[in-house]
Amino acid sequence: MQPRTLETRVERLERKVETLETLPDRVAGLELQISQFRAEVHDEFSATRSELRQEMRTLNDETRADMRALNDETRAQMRTLNDETRTEMRTLNDETRTEMRTLNDATRADMRTLNEATLTQMRVLHEDVLTRLKLMDEHARPKRPRRG
């Protein structure tokens, strides 16, 4: 290899220095681009956050409206079921009362019949006891001779 001449070395060094002299402008340009990029990213994130907040508010409002509608519908169904239950209970109550009256009337009639049968049997037994007492009394009295 041939030794480099001073002139060649200086030229080469000057080219490198010229290249390095443009470096601050290039770095400044890059710095500006990075700064602009940061500003754009910041603005986009801010816009995205704003859009997300608005969308969340909208979804929240829609959810609340849906919940209110479902709550109203549930209450209406509960009222309907409550009314139906009350009607059924009144019907069952009326049926039960009617059945109880029928059973009460039948029981009273059975009791009257049984009471009359008991009274009849007691009269018969009473008459039988009286007849037997009379017979016993007649047998227990000495017989008097007949006059005649």
MITOR-253868 format. One record per residue (C-alpha): x, y, z; residue number from 1. Coordinates in nm, 4 decimals. Layout:
# residues N
         c1         c2         c3     i
          X          Y          Z   NUM
...
//
This chain:
# residues 148
         c1         c2         c3     i
     0.0000     0.0000     0.0000     1
     0.1155     0.3385    -0.0858     2
     0.1409     0.5983     0.1807     3
    -0.1211     0.8641     0.1477     4
    -0.0204     1.2036     0.0638     5
    -0.0930     1.4868     0.2914     6
    -0.3119     1.6441     0.0304     7
    -0.5253     1.3311    -0.0006     8
    -0.5564     1.3071     0.3700     9
    -0.6583     1.6725     0.4004    10
    -0.9152     1.6383     0.1227    11
    -1.0563     1.3376     0.2882    12
    -1.0673     1.5167     0.6234    13
    -1.2374     1.8206     0.4631    14
    -1.5089     1.5985     0.3122    15
    -1.5710     1.4431     0.6514    16
    -1.5861     1.7830     0.8164    17
    -1.8257     1.9089     0.5470    18
    -2.0458     1.6077     0.6138    19
    -2.0269     1.6706     0.9873    20
    -2.1119     2.0395     0.9335    21
    -2.4482     1.9401     0.7832    22
    -2.5166     1.7170     1.0789    23
    -2.6526     1.9923     1.3113    24
    -2.9017     2.0999     1.0435    25
    -3.0050     1.7413     0.9909    26
    -3.0356     1.6834     1.3687    27
    -3.2372     2.0046     1.4014    28
    -3.4631     1.8868     1.1191    29
    -3.5003     1.5487     1.2862    30
    -3.5691     1.7212     1.6161    31
    -3.8411     1.9261     1.4484    32
    -3.9931     1.6139     1.2926    33
    -3.9887     1.4350     1.6294    34
    -4.1462     1.7376     1.7946    35
    -4.4168     1.7522     1.5247    36
    -4.4701     1.3771     1.5571    37
    -4.5103     1.4096     1.9344    38
    -4.7606     1.6933     1.8855    39
    -4.9568     1.4885     1.6323    40
    -4.9553     1.1797     1.8564    41
    -5.0651     1.3938     2.1522    42
    -5.3453     1.5494     1.9484    43
    -5.4567     1.2081     1.8185    44
    -5.4556     1.0569     2.1658    45
    -5.6527     1.3544     2.2969    46
    -5.9017     1.3212     2.0142    47
    -5.9244     0.9456     2.0718    48
    -5.9824     1.0010     2.4448    49
    -6.2522     1.2574     2.3669    50
    -6.4189     1.0233     2.1195    51
    -6.4015     0.7357     2.3674    52
    -6.5491     0.9546     2.6437    53
    -6.8335     1.0613     2.4150    54
    -6.8930     0.7026     2.3046    55
    -6.8913     0.5861     2.6660    56
    -7.1420     0.8585     2.7584    57
    -7.3616     0.7539     2.4669    58
    -7.3389     0.3859     2.5635    59
    -7.4047     0.4741     2.9269    60
    -7.7136     0.6758     2.8314    61
    -7.8371     0.3941     2.6062    62
    -7.7778     0.1376     2.8811    63
    -7.9652     0.3497     3.1338    64
    -8.2552     0.3911     2.8904    65
    -8.2605     0.0150     2.8279    66
    -8.2542    -0.0506     3.2009    67
    -8.5404     0.1921     3.2601    68
    -8.7434     0.0283     2.9838    69
    -8.6731    -0.3198     3.1224    70
    -8.7569    -0.2010     3.4732    71
    -9.0869    -0.0532     3.3529    72
    -9.1654    -0.3721     3.1624    73
    -9.0844    -0.5852     3.4670    74
    -9.3057    -0.3688     3.6874    75
    -9.5915    -0.3954     3.4380    76
    -9.5551    -0.7736     3.4280    77
    -9.5462    -0.7843     3.8083    78
    -9.8649    -0.5771     3.8281    79
   -10.0346    -0.8064     3.5758    80
    -9.9255    -1.1174     3.7648    81
   -10.0313    -0.9605     4.0941    82
   -10.3757    -0.8781     3.9537    83
   -10.4096    -1.2298     3.8104    84
   -10.3053    -1.3816     4.1430    85
   -10.5538    -1.1673     4.3339    86
   -10.8320    -1.2668     4.0920    87
   -10.7439    -1.6347     4.1270    88
   -10.7322    -1.6005     4.5047    89
   -11.0748    -1.4329     4.5112    90
   -11.2152    -1.7099     4.2905    91
   -11.0613    -1.9805     4.5106    92
   -11.1818    -1.7988     4.8211    93
   -11.5375    -1.7826     4.6829    94
   -11.5231    -2.1485     4.5809    95
   -11.3910    -2.2454     4.9233    96
   -11.6647    -2.0487     5.0995    97
   -11.9324    -2.2081     4.8812    98
   -11.7903    -2.5535     4.9468    99
   -11.7680    -2.4822     5.3200   100
   -12.1327    -2.3663     5.3273   101
   -12.2366    -2.6795     5.1405   102
   -12.0396    -2.8999     5.3807   103
   -12.1753    -2.7067     5.6789   104
   -12.5336    -2.7480     5.5565   105
   -12.4764    -3.1191     5.4891   106
   -12.3188    -3.1657     5.8332   107
   -12.6084    -2.9869     6.0024   108
   -12.8588    -3.2003     5.8122   109
   -12.6685    -3.5162     5.9102   110
   -12.6582    -3.3966     6.2713   111
   -13.0340    -3.3277     6.2714   112
   -13.1014    -3.6706     6.1264   113
   -12.8712    -3.8369     6.3802   114
   -13.0192    -3.6296     6.6638   115
   -13.3736    -3.7271     6.5631   116
   -13.2698    -4.0923     6.5418   117
   -13.1055    -4.0666     6.8840   118
   -13.4143    -3.9008     7.0317   119
   -13.6389    -4.1684     6.8810   120
   -13.4175    -4.4454     7.0161   121
   -13.4050    -4.2756     7.3579   122
   -13.7868    -4.2547     7.3652   123
   -13.8127    -4.6214     7.2745   124
   -13.5597    -4.7104     7.5436   125
   -13.7386    -4.4845     7.7915   126
   -14.0714    -4.6493     7.7147   127
   -13.9059    -4.9904     7.7440   128
   -13.7550    -4.8969     8.0818   129
   -14.0907    -4.7651     8.2029   130
   -14.2626    -5.0828     8.0881   131
   -14.0051    -5.3003     8.2635   132
   -14.0252    -5.0934     8.5799   133
   -14.3990    -5.1303     8.5736   134
   -14.3652    -5.5046     8.5289   135
   -14.1125    -5.5228     8.8079   136
   -14.3371    -5.3177     9.0290   137
   -14.6303    -5.5459     8.9571   138
   -14.4251    -5.8544     9.0380   139
   -14.2875    -5.7022     9.3517   140
   -14.6308    -5.6078     9.5022   141
   -14.8136    -5.8691     9.6906   142
   -15.1228    -5.9780     9.5190   143
   -15.4422    -5.8832     9.6941   144
   -15.7285    -6.1071     9.6780   145
   -16.0095    -5.9916     9.4694   146
   -16.3189    -5.8936     9.6325   147
   -16.6151    -5.9975     9.4930   148
//
